[in-house]
Amino acid sequence: VHSSFDKELARFFWQARDGRPKYHMVKWADICLPKDRGGLGIPASRRMNVALMLRWVWRILRGD
């Protein structure tokens, strides 16, 4: 699921207006880096999913 979501997100960035694919000048992993490290700050779906699941675990453990 994560790879297909990232694939669609990448296609959004690397596709011309007429639907033709553009050249990939930067790796997807580099785009997902924080802005202060040279990326665009787009969160990777797998990392974001893990972070959200851990947040739920933390809330359950705290009794919220």
N, C-alpha and C positions, 0 to 999 in steps of 0.2 A: 504494500500500500504506500509506504514511504517513497519508494523509488518511482512509482508511477506519479505520485503527487509532485515530487521534485522534477520529474521529466516534463510535466505540463507547465510547471512554473518556469523552468529553463526555456521551454519552447516560447513562452510569452516574451522573454527577454531576447531570444535569439531568432526571431522570425520577423521578416520584413512585412510591411503593410499589405503587400499583395499576396502574402502567404508563402513566399519562397523563403527557405532557410538562409540565414546569414552565417558567416564564418564565426567560429567560437574563438575569440581572442584571449579569453581568460577561463581558467578552470572553474567549475561550479563551486568547488571547495573554497577557492579564493574569493568568490563573490559572497559567500556566506560568512566571511570574516567580519568582525566588527569594523566600523568606519575608521576608528583610530589606528587600525592595523592594515588599512588599505582596501578593505572590502566595501560592500554596499550595505552591510548590516542586516541582510535578509537571513532570518533564522532557518537553519536546516530543520526539516520536518521531524526527523528522528530525535534530534536533541531537544526540540521543543516539546515533543510528546513525552519524553522521559522526564523533563522538568515538570510538566503539568501533572504527570502521574505521581511523582515524588511529592508534589505539593498536596495532592489529595491524601497520600499516606500520612504526611505530617499533620494534616487537619484531623484525620481519624485518630492518630495517636494522641493528639492533644485533647480530643473529645469535642471538637467543634462540629 
